[in-house]
Amino acid sequence: MLTSNCDNELVGQEDAERLFLQIWHSGKMPPCLLISGPKGVGKCTLAFSIARYVLYCSRSVQQGEMALDLSSDGAPINLKIPKNHPIRTQVSSNSHPNIKLVVRGWVDKDKGKRKKLIGIDEVRDTQHFLNLTSVDNGWRIVIIDGVDEMSLNAENSLLKTLEEPPNKTLILAITHNYGKLLPTTRSRCLKLECKKLSDSQVLQLLHLYRPDAEFGSGQAVASLSDGSIGRGLWLVDADGLAVYKEFMELFATLPDLNIELANKFAGNLSRSENFSGASELIVWAFGRMIGLVARKKSAEVKGLVPHEHAVLELISSSSDLDNWVSIWEELVEVFRSASLLNLDRKITVLKAIFLLQKGVAK
């Protein structure tokens, strides 16, 4: 849910912060900001930080209560507002009347199932919200997570709002896939790019959000997070490091597949509540290995878990890289189809394993 990101600590996105602050204090704010970047790097956190800042500044100018972190020349240096300010509480509890959250609607709320796309009804609700009189004559803010999950009709409807936005309107559109958006959508928005976090920043946030979790030195988790605190939290919460270790162990047995090990691995994953996260990890891990071999950086792998070096040797000495890339693309499609069509999970994992075996056998 979006609200889980409302009060998170924004780390590692100083460039995006500075760009927003420059634009905001120039008085030339565009109606829509596209907040783009990889999953789990802080895009939602940035959106809520901007929303709090705009609402705070709007109210503070009226009431003369401005209290921001300033540089020596008096310019704001970040998006922080006072921790005990009521706007922070209202935004965190999703109760501020001037903020509208737009996400995929529910198919079955009791089962936690959402629609595949944000539909036109959600956009029409947004347009109705923007036509209402704002509280305190302040800014109205819409946060869309994510705009690349909109249906074509919904995105076209959003474009109409962007063509003639009401006064004091700011749309914060989060996207994991900037290139998927219509060219006209991109042209009417200003892009704020969120970068991958460093390993040290991931560790900083892991210790902040999971102070009681045990993950050793954290170096393996940080490296496998690939700059994403979202993935890092999944690795800790769902024991994703164990999934990665088992995947490497199984991969290293190829082409002489250990059937017992394969069935155990597929069975465990199929019963997991975090099957989607586990399948994403497998696809990412395989792609990472191909990339390391392609860039001739296998020697730089620190061997954070057993069998990594053996898997790299298998990839580099078996099929050519073009074939491995084709297999990776097939792997992506296997898991994508399973998700869309609700296919049997265990069979899906076994099919993925057989694809890898095919690559090693060539």
C-alpha positions as a printed NumPy array, in Angstrom:
array([[  0.   ,   0.   ,   0.   ],
       [  1.142,   3.537,  -0.646],
       [  0.574,   4.569,   2.936],
       [  3.407,   2.277,   4.067],
       [  5.804,   4.696,   2.352],
       [  4.298,   7.876,   3.79 ],
       [  6.748,   8.483,   6.612],
       [  9.797,   6.561,   5.418],
       [ 13.263,   8.078,   5.514],
       [ 14.37 ,   9.471,   2.145],
       [ 17.95 ,   8.373,   1.488],
       [ 20.141,   8.559,  -1.594],
       [ 17.938,  10.788,  -3.761],
       [ 19.621,  14.135,  -3.11 ],
       [ 19.793,  15.041,  -6.817],
       [ 16.029,  14.651,  -7.219],
       [ 15.464,  16.618,  -3.997],
       [ 17.633,  19.491,  -5.193],
       [ 15.96 ,  19.622,  -8.597],
       [ 12.504,  19.752,  -7.044],
       [ 13.523,  22.457,  -4.552],
       [ 14.974,  24.602,  -7.338],
       [ 11.773,  24.35 ,  -9.36 ],
       [  9.428,  24.834,  -6.417],
       [ 11.163,  27.951,  -5.131],
       [ 11.426,  29.372,  -8.66 ],
       [  7.631,  29.614,  -8.675],
       [  7.429,  27.721, -11.976],
       [  6.116,  24.344, -10.85 ],
       [  4.772,  22.184, -13.725],
       [  1.445,  20.415, -13.144],
       [  3.006,  16.933, -13.185],
       [  6.273,  15.407, -12.008],
       [  7.212,  11.956, -13.318],
       [  9.147,  10.207, -10.568],
       [ 10.982,   7.403, -12.338],
       [ 13.575,   4.796, -11.48 ],
       [ 13.985,   1.125, -10.515],
       [ 11.589,  -0.543,  -8.101],
       [ 12.192,  -0.098,  -4.408],
       [ 14.667,   2.805,  -4.483],
       [ 12.431,   5.385,  -2.798],
       [ 10.098,   6.779,  -5.474],
       [  7.017,   6.586,  -3.235],
       [  9.011,   8.   ,  -0.349],
       [ 10.12 ,  10.916,  -2.532],
       [  6.533,  11.529,  -3.662],
       [  5.245,  11.72 ,  -0.093],
       [  8.199,  13.858,   0.969],
       [  7.36 ,  16.318,  -1.814],
       [  3.67 ,  16.255,  -0.877],
       [  4.425,  17.024,   2.776],
       [  6.828,  19.789,   1.798],
       [  4.371,  21.486,  -0.58 ],
       [  1.511,  21.332,   1.917],
       [  3.75 ,  22.57 ,   4.725],
       [  5.138,  25.472,   2.685],
       [  1.672,  26.44 ,   1.475],
       [  0.319,  26.547,   5.024],
       [  3.423,  28.059,   6.587],
       [  3.486,  31.016,   4.206],
       [ -0.072,  31.811,   5.286],
       [  0.607,  31.358,   9.006],
       [  4.213,  32.558,   9.207],
       [  5.55 ,  29.367,  10.813],
       [  8.256,  28.294,   8.341],
       [ 10.938,  26.044,   9.9  ],
       [ 13.12 ,  24.298,   7.292],
       [ 16.716,  23.098,   7.007],
       [ 18.531,  25.947,   5.262],
       [ 21.959,  26.438,   3.723],
       [ 24.231,  29.347,   4.639],
       [ 22.6  ,  31.459,   1.92 ],
       [ 19.113,  30.739,   3.247],
       [ 18.022,  28.193,   0.619],
       [ 16.24 ,  24.97 ,   1.714],
       [ 18.572,  21.96 ,   1.444],
       [ 16.111,  19.064,   1.775],
       [ 12.433,  18.15 ,   1.955],
       [ 12.255,  17.673,   5.714],
       [  9.521,  19.377,   7.698],
       [  9.211,  19.459,  11.521],
       [  8.617,  15.929,  12.835],
       [  5.759,  16.894,  15.134],
       [  3.886,  19.002,  12.588],
       [  0.223,  17.972,  12.06 ],
       [  0.701,  17.786,   8.277],
       [  3.153,  14.917,   8.774],
       [  0.593,  13.056,  10.887],
       [ -2.216,  13.688,   8.402],
       [ -0.186,  12.503,   5.415],
       [  1.05 ,   9.411,   7.276],
       [ -2.5  ,   8.431,   8.206],
       [ -3.815,   9.136,   4.686],
       [ -6.232,  11.691,   6.105],
       [ -5.091,  14.988,   4.585],
       [ -7.996,  16.424,   2.568],
       [ -5.719,  17.898,  -0.106],
       [ -4.039,  14.609,  -1.1  ],
       [ -5.511,  11.98 ,  -3.403],
       [ -3.871,   8.562,  -3.779],
       [ -4.446,   6.684,  -7.034],
       [ -3.637,   2.97 ,  -7.151],
       [ -5.066,  -0.105,  -8.844],
       [ -8.563,  -0.818,  -7.55 ],
       [ -9.559,  -3.922,  -5.629],
       [-10.785,  -7.131,  -7.207],
       [-11.1  ,  -8.847,  -3.822],
       [ -9.979,  -6.737,  -0.867],
       [-10.341,  -9.607,   1.615],
       [ -7.863, -11.687,  -0.398],
       [ -5.606,  -8.728,  -1.157],
       [ -6.162,  -8.99 ,  -4.925],
       [ -6.001,  -5.83 ,  -7.013],
       [ -6.867,  -5.126, -10.639],
       [ -4.116,  -5.516, -13.218],
       [ -4.429,  -1.863, -14.296],
       [ -5.539,   1.54 , -13.05 ],
       [ -8.777,   2.156, -14.923],
       [-10.604,   5.203, -16.173],
       [-12.888,   5.232, -13.108],
       [ -9.912,   5.945, -10.853],
       [ -8.847,   8.827, -13.119],
       [-12.368,  10.274, -13.137],
       [-12.367,  10.2  ,  -9.341],
       [ -9.118,  12.145,  -9.504],
       [-10.602,  14.744, -11.845],
       [-13.554,  15.175,  -9.48 ],
       [-11.133,  15.66 ,  -6.563],
       [ -9.18 ,  18.336,  -8.46 ],
       [-12.372,  20.255,  -9.235],
       [-13.24 ,  20.546,  -5.543],
       [-12.275,  23.609,  -3.522],
       [ -9.081,  22.881,  -1.617],
       [ -8.785,  23.294,   2.136],
       [ -7.146,  26.601,   3.173],
       [ -6.889,  27.569,  -0.504],
       [ -3.807,  25.333,  -0.603],
       [ -2.356,  22.99 ,  -3.196],
       [ -4.128,  19.805,  -4.218],
       [ -1.789,  16.882,  -4.732],
       [ -2.414,  13.617,  -6.57 ],
       [ -0.003,  10.694,  -6.134],
       [ -0.323,   7.997,  -8.81 ],
       [  1.395,   4.655,  -8.18 ],
       [  2.077,   3.842, -10.879],
       [  1.236,   5.743, -13.998],
       [  2.718,   2.975, -16.171],
       [  0.011,   0.668, -14.768],
       [ -2.777,   2.736, -16.315],
       [ -5.   ,   1.467, -19.086],
       [ -4.712,   3.371, -22.363],
       [ -8.09 ,   5.034, -21.774],
       [ -7.055,   6.051, -18.269],
       [ -3.775,   7.561, -19.477],
       [ -5.583,   9.487, -22.23 ],
       [ -8.026,  10.794, -19.643],
       [ -5.11 ,  11.899, -17.464],
       [ -3.689,  13.786, -20.459],
       [ -6.833,  15.924, -20.606],
       [ -6.18 ,  17.015, -17.026],
       [ -2.55 ,  17.789, -17.84 ],
       [ -3.618,  19.946, -20.798],
       [ -5.701,  22.251, -18.588],
       [ -4.763,  21.617, -14.952],
       [ -6.679,  23.497, -12.249],
       [ -4.758,  26.153, -10.355],
       [ -2.445,  24.93 ,  -7.563],
       [ -2.482,  21.332,  -8.784],
       [  0.493,  18.987,  -8.523],
       [  0.384,  15.431,  -9.854],
       [  3.191,  13.14 ,  -8.684],
       [  3.209,  10.226, -11.118],
       [  5.407,   7.3  , -10.097],
       [  6.727,   5.045, -12.85 ],
       [  8.975,   1.98 , -12.902],
       [  8.95 ,   1.968, -16.714],
       [  9.34 ,   5.465, -18.153],
       [  9.549,   4.222, -21.746],
       [  6.127,   2.556, -21.486],
       [  4.328,   5.893, -21.183],
       [  2.777,   7.702, -24.114],
       [  5.131,  10.3  , -25.651],
       [  2.5  ,  12.99 , -25.019],
       [  2.389,  12.067, -21.323],
       [  6.156,  12.297, -21.037],
       [  6.231,  15.629, -22.873],
       [  3.785,  17.261, -20.455],
       [  5.664,  16.271, -17.305],
       [  8.989,  17.045, -15.679],
       [ 11.07 ,  13.956, -14.933],
       [ 12.631,  13.372, -11.512],
       [ 15.025,  10.421, -11.728],
       [ 15.573,   8.243,  -8.66 ],
       [ 18.86 ,   6.357,  -8.632],
       [ 19.823,   2.985,  -7.225],
       [ 21.074,   3.143,  -3.649],
       [ 24.603,   2.213,  -2.65 ],
       [ 25.168,  -0.933,  -0.556],
       [ 25.915,   1.26 ,   2.471],
       [ 22.656,   3.187,   2.001],
       [ 20.689,  -0.068,   1.718],
       [ 22.302,  -1.297,   4.945],
       [ 21.557,   2.015,   6.659],
       [ 17.869,   1.678,   5.823],
       [ 17.741,  -2.039,   6.677],
       [ 19.061,  -1.318,  10.165],
       [ 16.563,   1.554,  10.469],
       [ 13.477,  -0.407,   9.375],
       [ 14.437,  -3.852,  10.724],
       [ 16.496,  -3.105,  13.856],
       [ 15.786,  -6.521,  15.377],
       [ 16.405,  -8.594,  12.244],
       [ 19.416, -10.874,  12.04 ],
       [ 21.166, -10.8  ,   8.681],
       [ 24.82 , -11.111,   9.665],
       [ 27.055,  -8.367,   8.35 ],
       [ 24.345,  -7.636,   5.811],
       [ 26.804,  -7.501,   2.915],
       [ 25.174, -10.386,   1.035],
       [ 21.703,  -8.891,   1.499],
       [ 22.922,  -5.436,   0.455],
       [ 24.624,  -6.771,  -2.679],
       [ 21.618,  -8.857,  -3.7  ],
       [ 19.345,  -5.857,  -3.109],
       [ 20.9  ,  -4.279,  -6.211],
       [ 20.395,  -0.77 ,  -4.894],
       [ 16.756,  -1.366,  -3.887],
       [ 15.694,  -1.073,  -0.252],
       [ 12.394,  -2.641,  -1.327],
       [ 14.199,  -5.805,  -2.405],
       [ 16.422,  -5.622,   0.671],
       [ 13.402,  -5.635,   2.976],
       [ 11.922,  -8.549,   1.025],
       [ 15.196, -10.483,   1.374],
       [ 15.068,  -9.976,   5.146],
       [ 11.327, -10.499,   5.672],
       [ 10.885, -13.49 ,   3.34 ],
       [ 14.273, -15.115,   3.959],
       [ 15.128, -14.334,   0.359],
       [ 18.821, -14.954,   0.966],
       [ 17.981, -18.62 ,   1.604],
       [ 16.068, -18.726,  -1.709],
       [ 19.11 , -17.327,  -3.507],
       [ 21.452, -19.837,  -1.854],
       [ 19.193, -22.752,  -2.822],
       [ 18.944, -21.448,  -6.385],
       [ 22.735, -21.227,  -6.697],
       [ 23.135, -24.725,  -5.222],
       [ 20.63 , -26.164,  -7.702],
       [ 22.09 , -24.284, -10.688],
       [ 25.573, -25.596,  -9.861],
       [ 24.395, -29.222, -10.289],
       [ 23.56 , -28.676, -13.966],
       [ 23.483, -30.258, -16.486],
       [ 23.193, -33.363, -14.263],
       [ 20.06 , -32.09 , -12.567],
       [ 19.488, -33.234,  -9.002],
       [ 15.796, -34.126,  -9.329],
       [ 15.228, -34.407,  -5.584],
       [ 16.761, -30.982,  -5.007],
       [ 14.787, -29.505,  -7.917],
       [ 11.477, -30.845,  -6.598],
       [ 12.227, -29.587,  -3.113],
       [ 13.157, -26.13 ,  -4.398],
       [ 10.089, -25.899,  -6.657],
       [  7.796, -27.158,  -3.911],
       [  9.077, -24.658,  -1.351],
       [  8.701, -21.761,  -3.773],
       [  5.227, -22.816,  -4.892],
       [  3.992, -22.715,  -1.288],
       [  5.625, -19.383,  -0.532],
       [  3.46 , -16.349,   0.209],
       [  6.176, -14.362,  -1.569],
       [  6.246, -16.324,  -4.829],
       [  6.257, -13.151,  -6.912],
       [  9.272, -11.753,  -5.067],
       [ 11.09 , -15.091,  -5.263],
       [ 10.514, -15.414,  -9.009],
       [ 11.731, -11.839,  -9.548],
       [ 14.864, -12.676,  -7.553],
       [ 15.559, -15.752,  -9.703],
       [ 15.167, -13.79 , -12.938],
       [ 17.349, -10.973, -11.618],
       [ 20.025, -13.335, -10.263],
       [ 20.292, -15.218, -13.562],
       [ 20.467, -11.959, -15.507],
       [ 23.123, -10.657, -13.13 ],
       [ 25.273, -13.737, -13.739],
       [ 24.976, -13.352, -17.517],
       [ 25.92 ,  -9.691, -17.214],
       [ 28.993, -10.456, -15.118],
       [ 30.206, -12.988, -17.67 ],
       [ 29.481, -10.613, -20.576],
       [ 31.466,  -7.816, -18.922],
       [ 34.238, -10.249, -17.98 ],
       [ 33.811,  -9.383, -14.318],
       [ 33.333, -12.896, -12.918],
       [ 36.546, -12.541, -10.917],
       [ 35.059,  -9.554,  -9.065],
       [ 32.296, -11.659,  -7.503],
       [ 32.998, -11.886,  -3.799],
       [ 31.415, -15.301,  -3.342],
       [ 28.949, -14.035,  -0.751],
       [ 27.086, -17.352,  -0.922],
       [ 28.332, -20.83 ,  -1.886],
       [ 28.258, -21.97 ,  -5.534],
       [ 28.272, -18.476,  -7.115],
       [ 31.661, -19.009,  -8.742],
       [ 30.613, -22.47 ,  -9.966],
       [ 27.52 , -21.006, -11.632],
       [ 29.568, -18.28 , -13.309],
       [ 31.944, -20.933, -14.643],
       [ 28.992, -22.941, -16.003],
       [ 27.609, -19.913, -17.84 ],
       [ 30.951, -18.852, -19.299],
       [ 31.916, -22.363, -20.458],
       [ 28.56 , -23.588, -21.799],
       [ 26.334, -21.781, -24.299],
       [ 27.351, -18.587, -26.036],
       [ 26.071, -15.383, -24.475],
       [ 23.419, -14.798, -27.146],
       [ 21.87 , -18.148, -26.276],
       [ 21.97 , -17.362, -22.55 ],
       [ 20.221, -14.044, -23.183],
       [ 17.529, -15.894, -25.164],
       [ 17.081, -18.323, -22.275],
       [ 16.821, -15.397, -19.845],
       [ 14.074, -13.888, -22.026],
       [ 12.242, -17.24 , -22.009],
       [ 12.601, -17.34 , -18.224],
       [ 11.014, -13.89 , -17.921],
       [  8.12 , -15.035, -20.099],
       [  7.621, -18.243, -18.079],
       [  7.104, -16.318, -14.84 ],
       [  5.129, -13.523, -16.52 ],
       [  2.69 , -16.016, -18.055],
       [  2.341, -17.844, -14.745],
       [  1.362, -14.594, -13.056],
       [ -1.075, -13.463, -15.748],
       [ -2.738, -16.855, -16.241],
       [ -2.481, -18.095, -12.641],
       [ -0.603, -21.228, -13.73 ],
       [  0.598, -23.98 , -11.396],
       [  3.53 , -22.553,  -9.455],
       [  5.532, -25.733,  -8.968],
       [  5.334, -26.62 , -12.651],
       [  6.368, -23.043, -13.463],
       [  9.512, -23.292, -11.317],
       [ 10.413, -26.7  , -12.75 ],
       [  9.956, -25.352, -16.272],
       [ 12.358, -22.528, -15.391],
       [ 14.921, -25.026, -14.083],
       [ 14.682, -27.128, -17.256],
       [ 15.336, -23.978, -19.303],
       [ 18.58 , -23.42 , -17.403],
       [ 19.504, -27.07 , -17.869],
       [ 19.   , -26.673, -21.622],
       [ 21.497, -23.819, -21.668],
       [ 24.189, -25.734, -19.797],
       [ 23.677, -28.86 , -21.91 ],
       [ 24.407, -27.046, -25.196]])
